[in-house]
Amino acid sequence: MNDSEKNIRNEFIQTLVQRFGKERTALLPVLQEIQKKFFYIDEHSQQEVARLLNIHPVEVNSVISFYAFLYDKPRGRNTVRVCKNIICNYHGSLEIAKALSTELGIGFNETTKDGKVTLEYANCFGMCDKSPSILVNDQIHERVNKESVLNLIRDLK
């Protein structure tokens, strides 16, 4: 990361701290906003957040490590999550997962070479009555099938 990118991140983080405050309770909302803008929370940003909130950088990284939807490595602009609980599996999520992996040319927990899509499993969305379900970015898609999911993914490309 060059100095210009660091400055952009520093300014953004400073505006977040102004908005959310310098208390420890601001940590999670600040991290979520950084991720929304940059798709992951790099080490430099973690250090800057720790400095501005007056907490240890290890605490910042611990929060990122704890929450399943926060990332410290680059990811795709779109995240596709497939529910892998037993109900969704029964209703076809494994077939959907295989189709997605084949269509995108990546495995789970990988990102396409063009950086557009990261593919992941999730344990449960709480949508068992509408399974199988997938989550594309922040939008849940219920009662999906292989064809409908592939159409969604093709629209992301």
N, C-alpha and C positions, 0 to 999 in steps of 0.2 A: 504494500500500500504506500503510495507516494504522499508527500506532504500536503498536496492539494486535497486528496481524498480524506486525509486525517482532519484537515481543517473543516471540511464539509461536515464530517461526523461530529466533530467537537461542537460546532455551532448548533447543529441539530440537537445534540444531547443537552446543551445549555438551555435551549428553548423548552425542552421537555422538563428539565428540572425546575425552571421558572413556572411552568404550568402545573406540575404535580407536587412541587415542594421538595425540600431537602431531607425530609424524614425518611426513615427506613421503609415506611409503608409505600413510598413512591417507587421503590425498586422494581416491583413487578410491572406496573403500568409503563414505566420508562423502558424497560426491556422489551415489552410487547410492541411499543411504538417503534423502537429501533428495528426490530425484526420486520415489522410491516413495511418499513421504508427500504431496508437493505437486504431483506430476506434471510438474514442470519445476524448473529451478534459476535463480531470479530473481537480478538483479544484487545486491540487498541480501545474499542468502544467499552469493553468491560473495565479496563483500567480507568478510563475517563469517568464512567458512571461511579465507580468506587471512590474516586477522588472527589467528585462533586457531592456525593451523598455521605462522604466521610465514613466509609466502611471499608473493610478489607476486600481486595480483589477476589480472594478465595470465596468469600460469601456470595459475591456476584456470580461467580462460576458455579457455585453449589446450587443456586436457584435455577440457573440455566440447565444444569445436569438433572435436577429433580423433575422439572416440568417437561412432559413428553412433547409439547408443541413449541418449545424454545430450542434454538439450534446455535451451535458455535462453529459450524462449518458451512461453507457455501451450499446453497440449495437451488432448486429450480424456481422459476417465477410462479409456477403452479404446483400445488401439492395435491396428490390424489391418494386418499387413504381408503383402504378396503377393510371392512369389518371382518374379523376372523373368529367371532364367537361361534358357538355350536349351532345356534339358530340360523345365523346367516350362512354358515357352512352347509347346513341341511338344505337351505333354499338356493344354493348355487354360487356362493361367493368364491369358492375355490376355482370354479370354471371361469368366473369373471376375472379373478386374479391372474390366471394363466393367460387369458386373452389380452389383458392389459400389458403384461410383461412382454408378450410376443409383439404386440402392436408397437409398443414404445422401444423395444429392443434393449430393455434393461431389466435387472432383477429388482427385488424389493430392497429398500434402503439405498437405492441408487438414483442418479439424476441423468437425464438424457444429455448427450454430448453438446447439444445446442443450449442447454441450461433452461429449457422451458418447463420440464416436468420432473418432479421427484415423486417416486412411488413408495408408499409405505403401507404397512398393516396397522390397524388399530384394534384394540381389544373389544371395545363395544361403544356404540353411539347412543345406546338406550332406545333404539328404534326396532326392537325385535318384532313388534307387531306389524312392521312395514318392511321386513327384510326380503331380500338382501339390500343393504344400504352401502353407499359409498359417500365420502366427503371429498368434494372438489373445492380446494381452498377453504372457504368458510361456509359453503353451501352443501347441505345434505341432499342426497338424491335417494328416494325411497323406491322400493320394489323394482329395482333395476334388473336388467338382464344383460347378457353379453352384448347384444346389438346396441341397446340404448347407451351402454357405457362406452362402447367404442365410438359411437357418434359424438358423445360428449368430449371424449379425448381428442378426436380429430378436429373439433372446433377450437381446441386449445392450441393446436400447432400453428 
